[in-house]
């Protein structure tokens, strides 16, 4: 099987969201990222102001904004309230994986912006049942988080007839160039199912395990197309209208609002997903097992594309962030009421043979980015 690395960034051809490569060996994510340097972002901002103006009518809320205690929530609300002059209803899916820093940031966010807030909390036992299925089916303990974060805002939009949902960055566009900024892609059920949810809607889990009931998954069921169309629900992404640079944005929010950051051993970006006990631990470990790279690659690729570091410098930086701490594993095992051996027996079945060799009872990572061939721009390997 062939592994192809982009000649500009550090992504490879086995990215879970799928990359394509042009004749020069540049990945689709890098190609679409080039648009950021030529788009007239001021013109885009004016276009967005006109777009959202029609939603500022006589109702309690102009829009819905999904928030967490991390990521781009401060930046998004700052744009929505202070630039677009909208009155949002904020919504939050409680993942049960909360960190103290995340909870502090979430409380500060609600207080600083003085916004109304709604939260979805699903019973732990239901989450355990879903995790049991998604771990065995996809090696994912994060499926319910993505499902909850992407469904709750839409459910609330339908229930209270608030047609506009404002999201931050579109991952498929920003990371792998699945769409162009010029497409101004909006929220869709199709993207959510195929990419966010690994091809499985909540209802589909019923056919995977007899232990899952309708009652267990009801909170994750996406509204019907009829409900969405009748209420005119749309979801727009601010990354189509503002030049997205999450690290720069985080640093700006830290200065402006004293947003709390957290240092991790697996990456230098101390703002992303700090609300979750497991995102930079167990979740990142599983990502490395399945796809041969971890979160540090996402962050380095972003910085390469924004021309903040060179590719060679990124490879050098990468060598300093090889360790993924699993200090959080026992927290997850306790939550899941699971034994450590059972966890590793499950996830090891998903270990990619492209990136891992088994030597006796141990697995050894095949680090292609250490190869001199990679550094000399010979990026294809047949294994």
C-alpha positions, 0 to 999 in steps of 0.5 A: 500500500502506498503512503503519499505525503504532501510536499508542502505540509505534513499530511499524508494520503491516509487522512481520515477526511480524505486528501487529494494531491495535484500534479505537483504533489501538493494536497487539497488542503494546502491548495484551498488554504492558498485562497486565504491569501487572495480573498478580499476578507473585508468584502467577505465581512460586508457580505456576511453582514448583509446575509445575517441582517435578515435574521435580525427581526422581532424574535427573542434571539437572532441566532444560535451559537454552539459553545464549549469551554475551549476552541474558538468559542470566545472568538466566535461570540466576540464576532457575533456580538461585537461585530455582527451585532447579533443577539445569540442563544448559546447552546452547549453539549455536556460531554461528561469529559469536562476539565476544570479549565473548560468549566471555568472558561465556559462560565467566564464566557457566559458571564463576559458576554451576558448570554442566555445559555442552554445545555444538553446533558445525557445520562451517563449510562446512555453514554456508556452504552453508546461508547461501548458500541462505538469503541468496538465499531470504530475505536471511537470514544468521541463519537457521542461528543461530535454527535451531541455537539452537532445535533443539539444546536439544530434541535434547539433551532427547530424547537424555538424556530431560530433559523440561523446557526453560526459555527466557527471553522468548517473542518473539511474546508480548512483541514483537507480542502474538501470545499473551497471558501468560495463555495460558502458551504453551509451545515449539512446532514450529509457531511455530518453523517459521512465525516463527523459521525463515521457514516453512522447516524444515531438511529444506525447504532440500533442495528449494531447492538441489541444493547442500544434502544431508541431511548438511548439515542433519542438525544442524538437524533437529527431533526428531519429534512422536513422540520429543517426546511419548514423552519428555514434552518441554515448553519453558516461557518464564519471561516468562510467570511473571516481569515481563520487562524485559530492559534492567533485568535486564541492568543487574542482572546487570552489577552482580551478576556483572560481565557485560560489555556493548558499546556500539554506534552503532545502539542504546543497549541495550549488552547484547542480542546482544553475543555476535554479530559481525553482529547489530547490523551486517549482520543489522540492516542487512538488517532495515532493508532488508526491514522498514523498521526496525532494532533501535533500534525494538525497544528503544524500543518496549520502553521506551515500553511499560514507561512509561520514555519517551514516544513523542515522546521515543522519536522524538527518541532515534531520530534519534540512532541512524540509522547502522548500522555495517557494520564487520563486513561484511568478517568475514562476507564472509571467512567466507562466501568471498563478494564484496561486490558479490555480497552487495549484489546479493542483499540489494538484491533484498529491499529494501522499496519501501514504505520505500525509493526508488531515486534513480539508483544510490542507495537513499533511506530513507523515514523516516515517523517524521520526518513531522509527521503521525506526531507529530500521531497521523495514522498511516496513509499510502497510498503 
